[in-house]
Amino acid sequence: MDSKNRRDFLKKGAFFGTALLATSALGAIPAGCSGAADKENNNSGNGKGSGKPKTRTLGSGAHSMEVSALGLGCMGMSYHRSFIPDKQAMITLIRRAADLGVNLFDTAEAYGPFTNQELVGEAIEPIRKDILIATKFGFKEGKPEIGLDSRPESIRKAVEHALKSLRTDYIDLLYQHRIDPNVPIEDVAGTVKDLIAEGKVKHFGMSERDFSQTENGIELIRKAHAVQPVTALQSEYSTMTRQPEKEVLNLCEELGIGFVPYSPLSRGLISGYINERTKYNPTNDNRISLPRYTPEIIIANWPIIDILKEFGDHRGLTVAQVALAWLLAQKPFIVPVPGTTKLAHLQENMWSADYEFTADELKVLTDDLSAVEIRGERYTTGYPTTK
Ligand SMILES: NC(=O)c1ccc[n+]([C@@H]2O[C@H](COP(=O)([O-])OP(=O)(O)OC[C@H]3O[C@@H](n4cnc5c(N)ncnc54)[C@H](OP(=O)(O)O)[C@@H]3O)[C@@H](O)[C@H]2O)c1
């Protein structure tokens, strides 16, 4: 398609898209509406215009979880995103997210360490029964900088600590944060299986930077799944980081495992909210050490934002909404966990679940995104890290 026809094509959806968003916006601010009530209202029809995330299923059969189409990444509320907002404001944000229908909240022992779990625990205490908590273990003393540790006794210790911090007696989804080459994966999965039998954990997940690049990553998922069925894999996936498309999404489809994209907005980059002039706090921001966040590389990768913007401008969608809607459109078992510290961004991100692409516009958008050669490695070398 030449560029004029492509532009005309992109504009065709304008009226439909704008109308859809307007309906969503009207329906999306139900002050005081409870998470439980949302669940009842949530599944009628296709969810268009409901203003609340549709639900999706992670995992299969007895090991499945019914979750909102988008979860909320809580890491940046206290860790790695430069500023640490007022704690009470973040507690209010988490509860507001639940009011608006988000039921999956993502944290980890390593975020802090421990402080992020504590924040989430305080926030969810009064709404515990209406929401699902995902957390992660896998580092010595919860600190990525001192090494991996998925020994069974360490997993148990991390879980006991997490239960206290999270003010709960069960964890809905427990991920191994990074594969530990020193501990057989069967022992990891077996320990989680025992914790599930004891009622302390409900579901098992695995998280990696990129399972295809991790030594024997795909094989280890299969081995773990044979011991304790995996409900979700979590890895970076966005319009700028598309590695899971190589192998991992097919594996999820084959084994009936859900997929949770982390950093779905590429740590704020894809929204256009950070740019080459952004200054990071060196004591609390991993982006300062990641090659994709240098000023030159940010500018070199800006065509991704231009494409998302052009698509969204004609449909009443923001750049972040197009990026998240595109992820949701890839597979029905994908549940991104964008992080935010702002109610306005939270609502904006949730509304992305209302947008439905036609097959043609999804193809054109995907082709355009694929044509951009992404510059800059995701990570500097070296493990372990939660980055
Ligand atoms: N398993 C793992 O190894 C791993 C690694 C990294 C992250 N995670 C999980 O994934 C979650 C999200 O990842 P992330 O925080 O790295 O990246 P992200 O979700 O891609 O981006 C978060 C950043 O985007 C900004 N943002 C969010 N919505 C926006 C919007 N609508 N418009 C403009 N800016 C927006 C946020 O700023 P504001 O606060 O200003 O909105 C924040 O700085 C984390 O909270 C964590 O739970 C897991």
The ligand as an SDF file (V2000), in Angstrom:
LIG
                    3D

 48 52  0  0  0  0  0  0  0  0999 V2000
    8.6940   -9.6060   35.5760 N   0  0  0  0  0  0  0  0  0  0  0  0
    9.5910   -8.6680   35.4220 C   0  0  0  0  0  0  0  0  0  0  0  0
   10.7830   -8.9330   35.3540 O   0  0  0  0  0  0  0  0  0  0  0  0
    9.1430   -7.2400   35.3100 C   0  0  0  0  0  0  0  0  0  0  0  0
   10.0350   -6.2400   34.8680 C   0  0  0  0  0  0  0  0  0  0  0  0
    9.5700   -4.9280   34.7550 C   0  0  0  0  0  0  0  0  0  0  0  0
    8.2400   -4.6340   35.0780 C   0  0  0  0  0  0  0  0  0  0  0  0
    7.4040   -5.6170   35.5250 N   0  0  0  0  0  0  0  0  0  0  0  0
    5.9900   -5.3430   35.8590 C   0  0  0  0  0  0  0  0  0  0  0  0
    5.4100   -4.6330   34.7810 O   0  0  0  0  0  0  0  0  0  0  0  0
    4.7910   -3.4360   35.2640 C   0  0  0  0  0  0  0  0  0  0  0  0
    4.8560   -2.3500   34.2320 C   0  0  0  0  0  0  0  0  0  0  0  0
    6.1630   -2.1950   33.7500 O   0  0  0  0  0  0  0  0  0  0  0  0
    6.9720   -0.8170   33.7380 P   0  0  0  0  0  0  0  0  0  0  0  0
    6.5220    0.0710   34.8220 O   0  0  0  0  0  0  0  0  0  0  0  0
    8.3900   -1.2120   33.6280 O   0  0  0  0  0  0  0  0  0  0  0  0
    6.6420   -0.1800   32.3260 O   0  0  0  0  0  0  0  0  0  0  0  0
    5.3660    0.3280   31.5180 P   0  0  0  0  0  0  0  0  0  0  0  0
    4.1160   -0.1490   32.1010 O   0  0  0  0  0  0  0  0  0  0  0  0
    5.6820    0.0060   30.1180 O   0  0  0  0  0  0  0  0  0  0  0  0
    5.5030    1.9020   31.6690 O   0  0  0  0  0  0  0  0  0  0  0  0
    5.3180    2.5500   32.8820 C   0  0  0  0  0  0  0  0  0  0  0  0
    5.6370    4.0000   32.6530 C   0  0  0  0  0  0  0  0  0  0  0  0
    4.7480    4.5390   31.6840 O   0  0  0  0  0  0  0  0  0  0  0  0
    4.0850    5.6870   32.1750 C   0  0  0  0  0  0  0  0  0  0  0  0
    2.6930    5.5920   31.7120 N   0  0  0  0  0  0  0  0  0  0  0  0
    1.7930    4.6240   32.0010 C   0  0  0  0  0  0  0  0  0  0  0  0
    0.6350    4.8750   31.3670 N   0  0  0  0  0  0  0  0  0  0  0  0
    0.8130    6.0070   30.6710 C   0  0  0  0  0  0  0  0  0  0  0  0
   -0.0320    6.7690   29.8210 C   0  0  0  0  0  0  0  0  0  0  0  0
   -1.2780    6.3990   29.5640 N   0  0  0  0  0  0  0  0  0  0  0  0
    0.4700    7.8920   29.2710 N   0  0  0  0  0  0  0  0  0  0  0  0
    1.7320    8.2920   29.5210 C   0  0  0  0  0  0  0  0  0  0  0  0
    2.5790    7.5980   30.3290 N   0  0  0  0  0  0  0  0  0  0  0  0
    2.1100    6.4730   30.8910 C   0  0  0  0  0  0  0  0  0  0  0  0
    4.2120    5.6210   33.6700 C   0  0  0  0  0  0  0  0  0  0  0  0
    4.3170    6.9170   34.1950 O   0  0  0  0  0  0  0  0  0  0  0  0
    3.1840    7.5180   35.1850 P   0  0  0  0  0  0  0  0  0  0  0  0
    3.4150    6.8730   36.5000 O   0  0  0  0  0  0  0  0  0  0  0  0
    3.5100    8.9640   35.1410 O   0  0  0  0  0  0  0  0  0  0  0  0
    1.8680    7.1570   34.5660 O   0  0  0  0  0  0  0  0  0  0  0  0
    5.4990    4.8400   33.8950 C   0  0  0  0  0  0  0  0  0  0  0  0
    6.6230    5.6720   33.9720 O   0  0  0  0  0  0  0  0  0  0  0  0
    5.5680   -3.1130   36.5420 C   0  0  0  0  0  0  0  0  0  0  0  0
    4.8190   -2.3050   37.4130 O   0  0  0  0  0  0  0  0  0  0  0  0
    5.8400   -4.4840   37.1090 C   0  0  0  0  0  0  0  0  0  0  0  0
    4.7130   -4.9250   37.8600 O   0  0  0  0  0  0  0  0  0  0  0  0
    7.8460   -6.9120   35.6330 C   0  0  0  0  0  0  0  0  0  0  0  0
  1  2  1  0
  2  3  2  0
  2  4  1  0
  4  5  1  0
  4 48  2  0
  5  6  2  0
  6  7  1  0
  7  8  2  0
  8  9  1  0
  8 48  1  0
  9 10  1  0
  9 46  1  0
 10 11  1  0
 11 12  1  0
 11 44  1  0
 12 13  1  0
 13 14  1  0
 14 15  2  0
 14 16  1  0
 14 17  1  0
 17 18  1  0
 18 19  2  0
 18 20  1  0
 18 21  1  0
 21 22  1  0
 22 23  1  0
 23 24  1  0
 23 42  1  0
 24 25  1  0
 25 26  1  0
 25 36  1  0
 26 27  1  0
 26 35  1  0
 27 28  2  0
 28 29  1  0
 29 30  1  0
 29 35  2  0
 30 31  1  0
 30 32  2  0
 32 33  1  0
 33 34  2  0
 34 35  1  0
 36 37  1  0
 36 42  1  0
 37 38  1  0
 38 39  2  0
 38 40  1  0
 38 41  1  0
 42 43  1  0
 44 45  1  0
 44 46  1  0
 46 47  1  0
M  CHG  2   8   1  16  -1
M  END
$$$$
